[in-house]
Amino acid sequence: MDQSLGTVALSPSGDESGSVPTLPWQRPTALEHISNASLGRISELMVLDSQCCILVHKRSLQDLPLCKVHQLFSKHMKAIGQKCLNPYFRDESVDIFYLRKNDVFIVAAHPSPEIETSIATIVRLDYLQRVYEILKDCIGTVNEAYVSVNRMLVFELLDELLTLGFGFASSYAEIKPRLTFDPIHPRIPQQDEIASRFFGINAADKSRTQAVSSKSKEKAPNSAYINIVEGLSAVLGYNGQVRSSELWGKLTLISTLERPAPISIQLNEDLVIKAPLSGVQAQVAGATHIENPSFHACVDVTHLEKRKILRVLPPPDQTRLMVYTLSDPACIQIPILLIPALASIEGSRDQNLSLRLINQAESRITASYVRVKVKLPSWVQSISTTKSGLAHTSNFNADEKVAEWEVKRFHGGQEESICFRLICTFEKSLSLSDVGPISIAFNITHFSASGLVVRMAEVEHQASAQDPSLQRPECFFGVSTKAASYSVRTD
C-alpha cells in the first residue's frame, strides 16, 4: 500500500479497495487575506457621558495617538448629533463604533484596514452590545451616575474584556471571581441637601418634592426649548431681613431639530459676568450679575462679552449649555418673605403663632405649592388653626412636633396669613426663639432671582432650493426659580 498522501483514499467501509486518488491538503487561500482588522480587533474602548467627557478609558493597543479617538468622536457628535450619526464611521484613517445607552456612549476604535471587511463591523458592534450587557449585570444600571462611582470596577471589567486588542466578552459570572472591587449603588443628593450643608442647617424635607405630573410633556418637532432654572438658598431673619443668600443656575437646551443648525441666544443686555480672573469685580447698579459661568463645548462665547449672545450648535436631546453661581446678596432678588410673631393669650397658657407670607414678585408672577414647616418645642401638645381662603391646607405632626402650612397658588404682590394656637402641656414661658427654624419650599415660574433671562433665540434658517418646503424651526424659552434651602431663623 502506498503510504504517500494523495494516492490512497479509504472506502466508506474502511478498507482500501476502490481507492480513489485525492489531492494533497492545502491551506485555503481565503485565510491569507484575513487581517487583524477583519478579526474584529479593537485598539481602544471607552465609556463617555452625554457631554462626550471620558468616564473610563481602556487602551489595549498603542497604534493610535493618545486622545485622538475621543477628539474625533466628540467632533462628529457635536457637528451631526446622535440622531444622525451612524453607529460606525471613519475619519482620519480611524474606524469608530459606538452604542448609546441611557446617557452614556460605549465607544470602540481601530485603525482603518487596507481591505474592507463588512464582517469586522458586525463583530465590533456585537461586541459593544455584549460589553453593555456585562456592565449592566455588574453595576445594575449603565448610566453616568453609576459608571462615575464605579470607575475602577468598570475599568477592571474593560481590562478583562479586552486583551491585546481581542475582545473576550463571555459573561459577568466568569469575570466576577477576578474582580477586586465591589459595585456601588450611588445616592444622588438633592440640591436642597447640598445647599443646606452650606448654611449648616438640615433641609431634608420630603414635602419639597413638587406636585407635578409624572407624565413628561411632549415636545414639538423641529423646535428648540431653552430654559433657565435657578435654585435659591437663603437664610432670613424673623423681621424679614436677609442674613445670607446665594444661588446656582443652569441654562439648558432641549433640541428636536430635524437637522443640526446653529442657534443664537440673546441674554440680558445689561449682563455683568463676575469671575475670579475677570476685570469686573464690583457691582454695577441696576445690572444683572452672574458669577463663575462654565459652558458646554458646543457653546461659542465669542460674542458674549460685547453683544451678550451665545451661539450654539446643539447636540440632540437635552444639553446643559451653561452653569453659574451668584453669592452676592445685593444682586439676588428675594421673592418670598415670612414674618412670624408670637403672642400670649390672656387667661390661658396657650399662645398664638401667626405667620405672614409675602410674595414680593410682580403681580403676573405666581408661586406654586408654597410649603412652610415650623419646628415647635417639645412641650406643645397640639395646635388649632385659624386661616383664611380655600387654597390653604395645614397639618400638625405630633411625633416630630412640626406644623405644616401649604398654599397651592400664591400670586405676586399678595400676602397670606395663618395663626396656629399652640396648646401646651404645662405652664412654661415660650418665646419666639423657641420656635423654628422655619423652612420654606416653593417654585416660581417666569422669575429668576438673578434677573437672567433669554431675550431672544433664533435658529439659522436651513431652507434651500433643493428643499424649499423646509419650515423655519421655532424656539421656546422660559425661566423658573425654586427654593433649594430657604429658611427663617427666629433666634
C-alpha positions as CSV (number, residue, x, y, z in Angstrom):
1,M,0.0,0.0,0.0
2,D,1.3,3.4,-0.9
3,Q,1.8,5.5,2.2
4,S,2.0,8.9,0.5
5,L,-0.8,11.4,0.8
6,G,-3.0,12.0,-2.2
7,T,-2.6,8.4,-3.7
8,V,-5.0,6.3,-1.4
9,A,-8.4,7.0,-0.1
10,L,-10.4,4.7,2.2
11,S,-13.7,3.4,1.2
12,P,-16.7,4.1,3.4
13,S,-16.3,0.6,4.9
14,G,-12.8,1.4,6.0
15,D,-10.9,-0.8,3.6
16,E,-8.5,0.2,0.9
17,S,-10.4,-1.3,-2.0
18,G,-11.8,1.1,-4.5
19,S,-9.3,3.7,-3.5
20,V,-9.5,7.0,-5.4
21,P,-6.6,9.4,-5.7
22,T,-7.1,12.6,-3.8
23,L,-5.4,16.0,-3.8
24,P,-2.9,17.0,-1.1
25,W,-4.5,19.3,1.7
26,Q,-3.7,22.9,1.1
27,R,-4.4,26.0,3.3
28,P,-7.4,27.9,1.9
29,T,-6.3,30.9,0.0
30,A,-9.1,33.0,1.7
31,L,-7.2,32.8,5.0
32,E,-4.3,34.7,3.5
33,H,-6.4,37.8,3.3
34,I,-7.6,37.7,6.9
35,S,-6.0,40.6,8.8
36,N,-6.2,41.7,12.5
37,A,-8.9,44.2,11.5
38,S,-11.0,41.6,9.8
39,L,-10.9,39.6,13.0
40,G,-12.5,42.5,14.8
41,R,-9.6,43.7,16.9
42,I,-10.1,46.9,18.9
43,S,-7.4,49.4,19.8
44,E,-9.4,51.5,22.3
45,L,-12.6,51.1,24.3
46,M,-14.1,53.9,26.4
47,V,-17.3,55.0,28.1
48,L,-18.3,58.6,27.7
49,D,-21.0,60.7,29.3
50,S,-23.7,62.6,27.5
51,Q,-21.4,65.6,27.0
52,C,-18.7,63.3,25.5
53,C,-16.4,63.5,28.5
54,I,-14.4,60.4,29.3
55,L,-15.6,58.3,32.3
56,V,-13.5,55.2,31.7
57,H,-10.8,54.7,29.0
58,K,-9.0,51.4,28.1
59,R,-6.2,51.4,25.6
60,S,-5.4,47.8,24.5
61,L,-3.1,48.6,21.6
62,Q,-0.8,51.6,21.2
63,D,-1.4,52.0,17.5
64,L,-3.5,55.2,17.7
65,P,-2.3,58.7,19.1
66,L,-3.5,59.4,22.6
67,C,-6.8,61.2,22.8
68,K,-7.3,61.1,19.0
69,V,-10.3,58.8,19.1
70,H,-12.0,60.9,21.8
71,Q,-11.4,64.1,19.8
72,L,-12.8,62.6,16.6
73,F,-15.9,61.2,18.3
74,S,-16.6,64.4,20.1
75,K,-16.2,66.4,16.8
76,H,-18.7,64.2,14.9
77,M,-21.2,64.1,17.8
78,K,-21.3,67.9,18.2
79,A,-21.4,68.5,14.4
80,I,-24.0,65.9,13.4
81,G,-25.8,64.8,16.6
82,Q,-26.6,61.4,17.9
83,K,-29.8,61.0,15.9
84,C,-28.0,61.5,12.6
85,L,-24.6,59.9,13.4
86,N,-24.2,56.3,12.2
87,P,-23.1,53.7,14.7
88,Y,-20.0,53.2,12.5
89,F,-18.0,55.9,10.8
90,R,-14.5,56.6,9.6
91,D,-12.4,59.7,9.9
92,E,-8.6,60.3,9.6
93,S,-8.0,56.6,8.9
94,V,-9.7,55.6,12.2
95,D,-12.8,53.4,12.4
96,I,-15.1,54.3,15.2
97,F,-18.0,52.3,16.6
98,Y,-20.4,53.3,19.3
99,L,-23.6,52.4,21.2
100,R,-25.8,54.9,23.0
101,K,-27.2,53.5,26.3
102,N,-29.2,55.9,28.6
103,D,-27.0,58.9,29.0
104,V,-23.6,57.3,28.2
105,F,-21.8,56.2,25.0
106,I,-19.7,53.0,24.7
107,V,-17.1,53.7,22.0
108,A,-14.6,51.4,20.3
109,A,-12.0,52.3,17.7
110,H,-9.3,50.7,15.5
111,P,-7.1,52.0,12.6
112,S,-8.8,51.7,9.3
113,P,-7.8,48.5,7.4
114,E,-6.5,48.5,3.8
115,I,-9.1,45.9,2.8
116,E,-12.7,46.5,3.6
117,T,-14.4,43.6,5.5
118,S,-18.0,44.0,6.5
119,I,-17.9,41.1,8.9
120,A,-15.5,43.1,11.1
121,T,-18.1,45.9,11.5
122,I,-20.7,43.4,12.6
123,V,-18.3,41.7,15.0
124,R,-17.4,45.0,16.7
125,L,-21.0,46.2,17.1
126,D,-22.0,42.9,18.5
127,Y,-19.0,43.1,20.9
128,L,-20.2,46.5,22.2
129,Q,-23.6,45.1,22.9
130,R,-22.1,42.3,24.9
131,V,-19.9,44.8,26.8
132,Y,-23.1,46.7,27.7
133,E,-24.9,43.6,28.9
134,I,-21.9,42.6,31.2
135,L,-21.7,46.1,32.6
136,K,-25.4,46.0,33.3
137,D,-25.1,42.7,35.1
138,C,-22.3,44.1,37.2
139,I,-23.3,47.6,38.3
140,G,-27.1,47.2,37.7
141,T,-27.7,50.4,35.7
142,V,-25.5,51.7,32.9
143,N,-25.7,55.5,33.2
144,E,-23.4,58.4,34.1
145,A,-24.1,58.3,37.8
146,Y,-23.5,54.6,38.2
147,V,-20.4,54.5,36.0
148,S,-18.9,57.5,37.7
149,V,-18.9,56.0,41.2
150,N,-17.8,52.6,39.8
151,R,-14.9,53.8,37.6
152,M,-12.3,51.4,39.0
153,L,-14.7,48.5,38.8
154,V,-15.7,49.4,35.2
155,F,-12.0,49.7,34.2
156,E,-11.4,46.3,35.7
157,L,-14.2,44.9,33.6
158,L,-12.9,46.5,30.4
159,D,-9.4,45.2,31.2
160,E,-10.8,41.7,31.4
161,L,-12.9,42.1,28.3
162,L,-10.2,43.4,26.1
163,T,-6.7,41.9,25.9
164,L,-4.2,42.7,23.1
165,G,-7.0,44.1,21.0
166,F,-9.1,40.9,21.2
167,G,-12.5,41.1,22.8
168,F,-13.2,38.3,25.3
169,A,-16.8,39.0,26.2
170,S,-18.2,36.0,27.9
171,S,-20.3,36.7,30.9
172,Y,-20.2,38.6,34.2
173,A,-20.3,35.3,36.2
174,E,-17.0,34.2,34.6
175,I,-15.3,37.6,35.2
176,K,-16.6,38.2,38.7
177,P,-14.1,36.0,40.6
178,R,-11.2,38.0,39.1
179,L,-12.5,41.4,40.2
180,T,-11.2,43.2,43.3
181,F,-13.9,46.0,43.5
182,D,-17.5,45.6,44.5
183,P,-20.3,47.6,42.8
184,I,-21.5,50.7,44.4
185,H,-25.1,52.0,44.1
186,P,-24.9,55.8,44.2
187,R,-27.2,58.0,46.2
188,I,-27.6,61.3,44.3
189,P,-28.2,64.1,46.8
190,Q,-30.9,66.6,46.1
191,Q,-29.9,70.2,45.6
192,D,-31.5,71.3,48.8
193,E,-29.3,68.9,50.7
194,I,-26.2,70.4,49.1
195,A,-27.3,73.9,49.9
196,S,-28.3,73.0,53.5
197,R,-24.7,71.9,54.2
198,F,-23.5,75.3,53.0
199,F,-25.8,77.0,55.6
200,G,-25.3,74.4,58.3
201,I,-29.0,73.5,58.7
202,N,-30.9,70.4,58.0
203,A,-33.1,70.9,55.0
204,A,-34.0,67.3,54.2
205,D,-37.7,67.6,53.6
206,K,-39.9,65.1,51.7
207,S,-42.6,67.7,51.2
208,R,-40.2,69.7,49.0
209,T,-41.0,67.4,46.1
210,Q,-43.1,69.4,43.6
211,A,-46.5,68.0,42.9
212,V,-46.1,68.0,39.1
213,S,-47.4,65.5,36.7
214,S,-45.2,62.4,36.2
215,K,-46.1,62.4,32.6
216,S,-43.4,64.2,30.6
217,K,-44.5,67.0,28.3
218,E,-44.2,66.2,24.7
219,K,-42.0,68.4,22.7
220,A,-43.0,69.8,19.3
221,P,-40.8,68.5,16.4
222,N,-38.2,70.7,14.8
223,S,-38.0,73.1,17.8
224,A,-35.6,74.3,20.5
225,Y,-36.6,74.7,24.1
226,I,-34.3,77.0,26.2
227,N,-34.8,77.2,29.9
228,I,-33.1,78.9,32.8
229,V,-33.6,77.2,36.2
230,E,-32.2,78.7,39.4
231,G,-32.0,77.2,42.8
232,L,-32.2,79.8,45.5
233,S,-30.7,79.4,49.0
234,A,-31.4,82.0,51.7
235,V,-31.5,82.5,55.4
236,L,-33.9,85.2,56.6
237,G,-34.3,86.8,60.0
238,Y,-37.6,86.9,61.9
239,N,-38.1,90.5,60.8
240,G,-37.7,89.8,57.1
241,Q,-34.0,90.8,56.8
242,V,-31.8,88.7,54.6
243,R,-28.9,87.2,56.6
244,S,-27.3,85.3,53.7
245,S,-28.2,84.2,50.2
246,E,-26.7,82.5,47.2
247,L,-28.0,80.8,44.1
248,W,-26.9,78.3,41.4
249,G,-28.3,78.4,37.9
250,K,-28.3,76.5,34.7
251,L,-29.2,77.2,31.1
252,T,-30.5,74.1,29.3
253,L,-31.5,73.3,25.8
254,I,-33.7,70.6,24.5
255,S,-33.4,70.2,20.8
256,T,-35.8,68.4,18.5
257,L,-34.4,69.9,15.3
258,E,-34.6,67.7,12.3
259,R,-31.2,68.9,11.1
260,P,-28.4,70.3,13.2
261,A,-28.3,74.1,13.0
262,P,-26.6,76.9,15.0
263,I,-28.9,78.7,17.5
264,S,-28.2,82.3,18.6
265,I,-29.3,83.0,22.2
266,Q,-29.6,86.7,23.3
267,L,-29.2,87.2,27.0
268,N,-29.7,90.4,29.1
269,E,-28.2,93.5,27.5
270,D,-27.0,94.6,31.0
271,L,-25.4,91.3,31.9
272,V,-22.3,91.5,34.0
273,I,-20.2,88.4,34.4
274,K,-18.1,88.2,37.5
275,A,-15.3,85.7,37.5
276,P,-12.1,85.4,39.6
277,L,-9.9,86.3,36.7
278,S,-12.1,88.9,35.1
279,G,-11.5,92.6,35.4
280,V,-15.1,93.3,36.5
281,Q,-15.4,92.6,40.3
282,A,-17.6,95.4,41.7
283,Q,-21.3,95.6,41.4
284,V,-22.9,97.6,38.6
285,A,-26.1,99.3,39.8
286,G,-29.2,98.1,38.0
287,A,-27.4,95.4,36.1
288,T,-27.9,91.6,36.0
289,H,-25.0,89.7,37.6
290,I,-23.8,86.1,37.4
291,E,-20.5,84.6,38.7
292,N,-18.2,81.8,37.5
293,P,-20.0,80.6,34.4
294,S,-18.9,77.4,32.7
295,F,-20.0,76.4,29.3
296,H,-20.6,73.3,27.3
297,A,-18.1,72.6,24.5
298,C,-20.8,73.3,21.9
299,V,-21.2,76.9,23.0
300,D,-19.4,79.7,21.2
301,V,-18.9,82.6,23.7
302,T,-17.1,84.9,21.2
303,H,-19.9,87.5,21.2
304,L,-20.9,87.1,24.9
305,E,-19.0,89.9,26.4
306,K,-19.9,92.7,23.9
307,R,-23.2,91.5,22.4
308,K,-24.4,89.1,25.1
309,I,-25.0,86.4,22.6
310,L,-24.3,82.7,22.9
311,R,-24.0,80.7,19.6
312,V,-24.8,77.1,20.0
313,L,-24.6,74.0,17.7
314,P,-26.7,71.8,19.9
315,P,-26.3,68.0,20.3
316,P,-29.7,66.2,20.2
317,D,-31.9,65.8,23.3
318,Q,-31.1,67.8,26.4
319,T,-27.9,69.8,26.9
320,R,-26.7,71.9,29.8
321,L,-25.3,74.9,28.0
322,M,-24.2,76.9,31.0
323,V,-24.0,76.7,34.8
324,Y,-23.3,79.6,37.0
325,T,-23.5,80.8,40.6
326,L,-24.2,84.1,42.4
327,S,-23.2,84.7,46.0
328,D,-23.6,88.5,46.3
329,P,-26.8,89.1,48.3
330,A,-27.0,92.6,46.9
331,C,-27.5,91.1,43.4
332,I,-30.1,88.5,44.4
333,Q,-33.8,89.1,44.4
334,I,-35.7,87.5,47.3
335,P,-39.2,86.7,46.2
336,I,-40.8,85.2,49.3
337,L,-40.7,86.6,52.8
338,L,-42.1,85.0,56.0
339,I,-42.6,87.1,59.2
340,P,-43.5,85.1,62.4
341,A,-45.0,86.6,65.5
342,L,-45.8,85.1,68.9
343,A,-48.5,86.5,71.2
344,S,-49.8,85.3,74.6
345,I,-53.5,84.5,75.1
346,E,-54.9,86.2,78.2
347,G,-56.2,83.8,80.8
348,S,-54.5,80.8,79.1
349,R,-51.1,79.2,79.0
350,D,-51.6,78.7,75.2
351,Q,-50.0,81.1,72.7
352,N,-50.8,82.2,69.2
353,L,-48.1,81.8,66.5
354,S,-49.1,83.9,63.5
355,L,-47.2,83.7,60.1
356,R,-47.3,86.3,57.4
357,L,-46.3,85.1,53.9
358,I,-45.4,87.9,51.5
359,N,-44.8,87.4,47.7
360,Q,-42.6,90.3,46.6
361,A,-42.6,89.4,42.9
362,E,-44.6,91.2,40.3
363,S,-48.4,90.5,40.1
364,R,-48.1,88.5,36.9
365,I,-45.7,86.0,38.7
366,T,-47.2,83.2,40.7
367,A,-45.5,80.9,43.2
368,S,-46.9,77.4,43.3
369,Y,-47.1,74.9,46.1
370,V,-45.5,77.1,48.8
371,R,-44.9,74.8,51.8
372,V,-44.0,76.2,55.2
373,K,-42.8,73.9,58.0
374,V,-42.4,75.2,61.6
375,K,-40.5,73.2,64.2
376,L,-42.2,73.6,67.6
377,P,-40.9,73.0,71.1
378,S,-41.5,69.6,72.7
379,W,-44.0,70.9,75.3
380,V,-46.5,71.8,72.6
381,Q,-49.1,69.0,72.7
382,S,-51.3,70.1,69.8
383,I,-52.4,73.1,67.8
384,S,-55.6,74.6,66.4
385,T,-55.5,76.6,63.2
386,T,-57.2,79.8,62.1
387,K,-56.7,80.6,58.4
388,S,-58.5,82.4,55.5
389,G,-59.0,81.2,52.0
390,L,-59.8,77.8,50.5
391,A,-56.4,77.3,48.9
392,H,-54.7,76.7,52.3
393,T,-54.1,73.4,53.9
394,S,-52.4,72.8,57.3
395,N,-51.3,69.8,59.4
396,F,-49.6,69.0,62.7
397,N,-47.1,66.2,63.0
398,A,-47.3,65.3,66.7
399,D,-44.4,62.9,66.6
400,E,-42.0,65.4,65.1
401,K,-43.6,68.5,66.6
402,V,-43.8,70.1,63.2
403,A,-46.6,72.4,62.0
404,E,-47.1,72.4,58.2
405,W,-48.8,75.0,56.0
406,E,-49.3,74.9,52.3
407,V,-50.5,77.5,49.8
408,K,-51.1,76.0,46.4
409,R,-51.1,79.2,44.4
410,F,-49.6,82.5,45.7
411,H,-49.8,85.5,43.4
412,G,-47.2,88.2,43.3
413,G,-47.8,91.3,45.4
414,Q,-50.1,89.4,47.7
415,E,-50.0,88.3,51.4
416,E,-51.3,85.2,53.1
417,S,-51.6,84.6,56.8
418,I,-52.3,81.8,59.2
419,C,-52.5,81.6,63.0
420,F,-51.5,78.5,65.0
421,R,-52.8,78.3,68.6
422,L,-50.1,76.4,70.4
423,I,-51.7,74.2,73.1
424,C,-49.0,73.5,75.7
425,T,-49.0,70.6,78.2
426,F,-47.9,72.6,81.2
427,E,-47.2,76.2,82.2
428,K,-43.9,77.3,80.7
429,S,-42.8,80.5,79.2
430,L,-42.5,80.4,75.4
431,S,-40.5,82.9,73.3
432,L,-40.1,83.2,69.5
433,S,-36.6,81.9,69.7
434,D,-38.1,78.5,70.9
435,V,-39.9,78.2,67.6
436,G,-38.1,77.2,64.4
437,P,-36.2,77.1,62.3
438,I,-38.9,77.6,59.7
439,S,-38.3,76.1,56.3
440,I,-40.0,77.2,53.1
441,A,-40.3,75.4,49.7
442,F,-41.7,76.9,46.6
443,N,-41.4,77.1,42.8
444,I,-41.9,80.3,40.8
445,T,-42.1,80.4,37.0
446,H,-41.3,83.4,34.9
447,F,-38.9,84.6,37.6
448,S,-35.2,84.4,38.1
449,A,-33.6,85.6,41.3
450,S,-30.5,86.8,39.5
451,G,-32.6,88.5,36.8
452,L,-31.0,86.5,34.0
453,V,-33.5,85.8,31.1
454,V,-33.4,84.8,27.5
455,R,-34.3,87.9,25.5
456,M,-34.4,86.2,22.1
457,A,-33.5,82.9,20.5
458,E,-33.2,82.1,16.8
459,V,-32.3,79.1,14.7
460,E,-30.4,79.8,11.5
461,H,-32.7,79.1,8.6
462,Q,-32.0,75.9,6.6
463,A,-34.3,76.3,3.6
464,S,-32.7,75.8,0.3
465,A,-33.5,75.4,-3.4
466,Q,-33.4,71.7,-3.0
467,D,-35.9,71.7,-0.1
468,P,-37.9,75.0,-0.2
469,S,-40.7,73.5,1.9
470,L,-38.5,73.2,5.0
471,Q,-40.1,75.4,7.6
472,R,-38.1,77.6,10.0
473,P,-37.7,75.9,13.4
474,E,-39.3,77.5,16.4
475,C,-37.7,78.5,19.7
476,F,-39.4,78.4,23.1
477,F,-37.8,79.7,26.2
478,G,-38.7,80.2,29.9
479,V,-37.3,80.7,33.4
480,S,-38.1,79.5,36.9
481,T,-36.7,79.6,40.4
482,K,-37.1,77.0,43.1
483,A,-36.2,77.1,46.8
484,A,-33.1,75.0,47.4
485,S,-32.6,75.8,51.1
486,Y,-34.8,78.6,52.2
487,S,-35.3,79.2,55.9
488,V,-36.3,81.7,58.6
489,R,-34.3,81.9,61.8
490,T,-36.1,83.1,64.9
491,D,-33.2,83.3,67.2
